[in-house]
Amino acid sequence: MDNTPAFPELPIIGSSSVPTSADTATPTNPRRRLPPWLRRQVPKGNANHFTANVIEELGLETICDSGKCPNRMECYSQKTASFMVLGDVCTRPCGFCSVNRGKPEAVAIDEPARLAEAVKRLGLEHVVITSVTRDDLPDGGAEHYYQCVIAVREATGAAVEVLTPDFVTCKPALDRVIEAAPEVFNHNTETVPRLYRQVRGPRSDYRWTLQLLQRVKDLNPAIKTKSGLMLGLGETREELLEVLADLLDVGCDFLTLGQYLQPATDRYLPVERYIPPEEFAELGRLAKDMGFRKVASGPFVRSSYHARDMAESF
């Protein structure tokens, strides 16, 4: 049986579509014109405003906004979002991410309660909780993750998916997040080992990424593990397949493959290649044949895009 989630067809839109930030060029960083499959239609209706208002009223952050996700308006229009906890400032200088960098503020201890209230108002049955990386905290924010998972579960009964940083500076703290027993534990591999430091920064460690996912399975085999990669950064097909094999070796259940899109300034890594939809589809079929339980592969796929579809009926 094919367990690949039934994602909607990606529209090919003309001049009425919304360009992503990769359309913007600078004198020092000329960009290729986006191919037609990387244009999105603006969803109609007021549900996206409802979602945005709930988030604003409760003082919450989303990776949808901070990460300038091309799917933001689609997800908001469906009254869903991927919540970003532990503030909106990251301590890591990743080469791909548009989230603010610098010195974060103190952790807001009431954030788990506000998060649970947002989940309740939006009527979510599956919630994605991610965060900035907090290398400034002794536990990397692990206790806060624990409190967020418990608060959401107790207030709403929703299934919880966490999308965590690597905790590489405080590896034992990872166990506290696992103790919360989220239904899905997601940690993105992002790219192939050859590009790891360039993409994820000098503190990143490919082998630890794999060990992290293995640790989740070792401590709680019932938790479904998930990882994702951005394509178009210069990886080869052979390198990609080696990463997929490594992920399967540590028991990774779910996989996402999506197109890397450069944020709007030249401080970020350039796009080396735009992968066409048919190639994403072929890679998705190959990943399923290799052994992943669920696979989402497409230009607009992101690690939390249609996360409920991937996790349910597993």
C-alpha positions in Angstrom: 0.0 0.0 0.0 1.3 3.5 -0.9 1.4 5.5 2.3 2.6 8.7 0.6 0.4 11.6 1.9 -2.2 12.9 -0.6 -0.8 16.4 -1.0 -2.7 18.8 -3.3 -1.4 19.3 -6.8 1.1 22.2 -7.0 -0.4 25.0 -9.2 1.4 26.4 -12.2 0.3 30.0 -12.0 0.9 32.9 -14.3 1.4 36.6 -13.5 -1.3 36.5 -10.8 0.8 34.3 -8.6 2.9 35.3 -5.7 6.7 35.1 -6.2 8.9 33.8 -3.4 11.8 35.8 -2.1 14.1 34.0 -4.5 12.8 36.3 -7.2 14.7 39.2 -5.8 18.2 39.9 -7.2 21.0 42.1 -6.0 24.1 43.3 -7.9 26.4 41.0 -5.9 24.0 38.0 -6.0 22.2 37.7 -9.3 19.4 35.1 -9.1 17.9 32.9 -11.7 14.4 33.6 -12.6 12.0 31.2 -10.8 10.6 28.3 -12.8 6.8 28.4 -13.2 6.3 25.5 -10.7 7.6 27.7 -7.9 4.8 30.3 -7.9 1.9 30.1 -5.5 -1.7 31.4 -5.7 -2.9 33.5 -2.9 -5.6 31.6 -1.0 -9.0 33.4 -0.7 -11.1 33.8 2.4 -10.7 35.2 5.9 -9.4 32.1 7.7 -5.8 33.2 7.2 -6.6 36.4 9.0 -8.3 34.5 11.8 -5.1 32.4 12.3 -2.8 35.4 12.2 -5.0 37.2 14.7 -5.0 34.3 17.2 -1.2 34.1 17.0 -0.8 37.9 17.4 -3.3 38.2 20.3 -1.5 35.4 22.2 1.9 36.8 21.5 3.2 33.7 19.8 5.8 33.1 17.1 5.6 30.8 14.1 8.3 29.5 11.8 5.8 30.2 9.0 6.4 33.9 9.5 10.0 33.9 10.8 11.2 31.4 8.2 9.3 33.2 5.4 7.7 29.9 4.4 6.1 29.9 0.9 3.2 27.8 2.3 2.3 30.3 5.1 -0.9 31.7 3.6 -2.1 28.2 2.6 -1.6 26.8 6.1 -3.1 29.9 7.8 -6.1 29.7 5.6 -6.6 26.1 6.9 -6.3 27.5 10.5 -3.0 25.8 11.2 0.5 26.9 11.8 3.9 25.6 13.0 4.6 27.3 16.3 8.1 28.5 17.2 8.9 28.6 20.9 11.8 30.0 22.9 11.7 33.4 21.2 12.4 34.7 17.8 16.2 35.1 17.9 18.5 32.2 17.1 22.1 31.6 18.3 23.2 29.8 15.2 24.3 31.4 11.9 22.8 28.8 9.5 23.4 29.6 5.9 19.9 29.0 4.8 17.6 30.3 7.5 16.0 33.8 7.6 15.2 33.6 11.4 16.8 36.5 13.3 20.2 35.9 14.7 21.8 37.3 17.8 21.3 37.3 21.6 17.9 35.9 22.6 15.8 37.3 25.4 14.8 35.3 28.5 12.5 32.4 28.1 8.8 33.2 28.7 7.6 30.8 31.3 3.9 31.4 30.4 4.5 30.4 26.7 3.3 26.8 27.1 -0.1 28.0 28.4 -0.4 30.6 25.6 0.5 27.9 23.1 -2.1 25.5 24.4 -4.7 28.3 24.2 -3.9 28.9 20.6 -4.2 25.2 19.8 -7.6 25.2 21.5 -8.9 28.2 19.6 -7.7 26.9 16.2 -9.2 23.5 16.9 -6.0 21.7 16.0 -5.7 17.9 16.4 -2.1 17.7 15.3 0.4 20.4 16.5 3.9 21.1 15.3 6.2 22.8 17.9 9.6 24.0 16.7 12.0 26.5 18.1 15.1 28.7 17.5 18.4 27.1 18.6 19.3 28.3 22.2 22.9 27.5 22.7 22.8 30.1 25.5 20.7 27.9 27.7 22.3 25.1 29.7 19.7 22.6 28.5 19.2 24.2 25.0 15.5 24.7 25.9 14.7 21.0 26.5 12.7 21.7 29.6 10.7 24.3 27.8 9.9 21.8 25.1 8.7 19.4 27.7 6.4 21.9 29.3 5.0 22.9 25.9 4.2 19.3 24.9 2.5 18.6 28.3 0.5 21.8 28.3 -0.9 21.3 24.8 -1.7 17.6 25.4 -3.4 18.3 28.8 -5.4 21.3 27.5 -6.5 19.9 24.1 -5.7 16.2 23.7 -4.0 17.1 20.4 -1.2 14.9 19.0 2.2 16.7 19.2 5.0 16.8 16.7 8.3 18.4 17.8 10.8 19.8 15.3 13.9 20.3 17.5 17.3 21.8 17.1 20.3 19.5 17.6 21.1 20.0 21.3 24.7 19.4 20.3 26.0 21.6 23.1 24.0 19.8 25.7 23.3 16.3 24.4 22.0 14.8 27.6 19.2 17.4 27.6 17.6 15.6 24.6 16.3 12.9 26.9 13.9 15.4 28.6 12.2 16.2 25.3 11.9 12.4 24.6 10.4 12.0 28.1 7.4 14.2 27.0 6.6 11.4 24.5 5.6 13.5 21.5 3.8 11.4 18.9 6.4 12.5 16.3 10.0 13.6 16.9 11.3 15.5 13.9 14.9 16.7 13.5 16.0 17.8 10.1 19.1 16.5 8.5 18.9 19.5 6.0 21.7 18.5 3.6 24.4 16.0 2.8 27.6 15.7 5.0 29.9 17.4 2.5 27.8 20.6 2.8 26.9 20.3 6.5 29.1 23.0 8.0 28.4 25.4 5.2 24.7 25.0 5.5 24.2 24.4 9.2 27.2 26.2 10.7 30.4 25.3 12.4 28.8 23.6 15.5 26.7 21.2 13.4 27.6 17.5 13.3 26.1 15.1 10.8 26.9 12.0 12.9 25.2 13.5 15.9 22.1 14.2 13.8 21.9 10.5 13.2 22.6 9.6 16.8 19.9 12.0 18.0 17.3 10.2 15.9 18.6 6.8 17.1 18.4 8.0 20.7 14.7 8.8 20.3 14.1 5.2 19.1 16.3 3.7 21.8 14.4 5.5 24.6 10.9 5.3 23.2 10.3 3.1 20.2 6.7 4.2 20.0 7.7 7.7 18.9 7.7 8.1 15.2 10.9 9.8 14.0 11.0 12.2 11.0 13.7 14.1 9.1 13.9 16.3 6.1 16.3 17.7 3.5 16.4 20.8 1.4 17.5 20.1 -2.2 19.2 22.4 -4.6 22.2 23.4 -2.5 24.7 21.5 -4.6 24.2 18.0 -3.4 24.7 15.1 -5.8 22.2 12.3 -6.2 24.6 9.8 -4.8 25.2 11.9 -1.7 21.5 12.2 -1.2 20.9 8.5 -1.4 23.7 7.8 1.1 21.9 10.2 3.5 18.6 8.4 3.0 20.3 5.1 3.7 21.9 6.5 6.9 18.5 7.7 8.1 16.9 4.3 7.5 19.8 2.7 9.5 18.7 4.7 12.6 15.1 3.8 12.2 13.7 7.1 10.7 10.1 6.6 9.8 9.1 9.7 7.9 11.0 11.7 5.3 10.4 15.1 3.7 12.2 16.4 0.6 11.7 20.0 -0.6 13.3 22.8 -2.6 15.7 25.2 -1.0 14.7 28.8 -1.7 17.2 31.6 -0.8 15.8 34.3 1.5 15.7 37.8 0.2 19.3 39.0 0.9 22.7 37.8 -0.3 23.8 36.8 3.2 22.3 33.4 2.5 23.4 30.5 0.4 22.4 30.7 -3.3 20.2 28.2 -5.0 22.4 25.9 -7.1 19.6 24.2 -8.9 15.8 24.2 -9.1 14.6 20.6 -9.0 11.5 19.9 -11.3 8.4 18.4 -9.8 8.8 15.1 -11.7 12.2 14.6 -10.2 10.9 15.2 -6.7 8.2 12.6 -7.5 10.7 10.1 -8.6 12.9 10.7 -5.5 9.8 10.2 -3.4 9.0 6.9 -5.0 12.6 5.8 -4.6 12.6 6.8 -0.9 9.4 4.7 -0.3 11.0 1.7 -2.1 14.1 2.1 0.2 11.9 1.6 3.2 10.6 4.9 4.6 7.0 4.5 6.0 5.8 7.9 4.8 7.4 10.3 2.3 6.5 13.8 1.1 8.6 15.0 -1.8 7.9 18.1 -3.8 9.1 21.7 -4.5 7.0 23.3 -1.8 7.3 20.5 0.8 8.6 21.6 4.1 9.3 19.6 7.2 6.0 20.5 8.9 3.8 20.9 5.7 0.7 18.8 6.0 2.3 17.2 9.0 -1.1 15.7 10.2 -1.6 13.9 6.9 1.8 12.3 7.3 1.3 11.2 10.9 -2.3 10.0 10.9 -3.3 6.5 9.9 0.2 5.2 10.5 
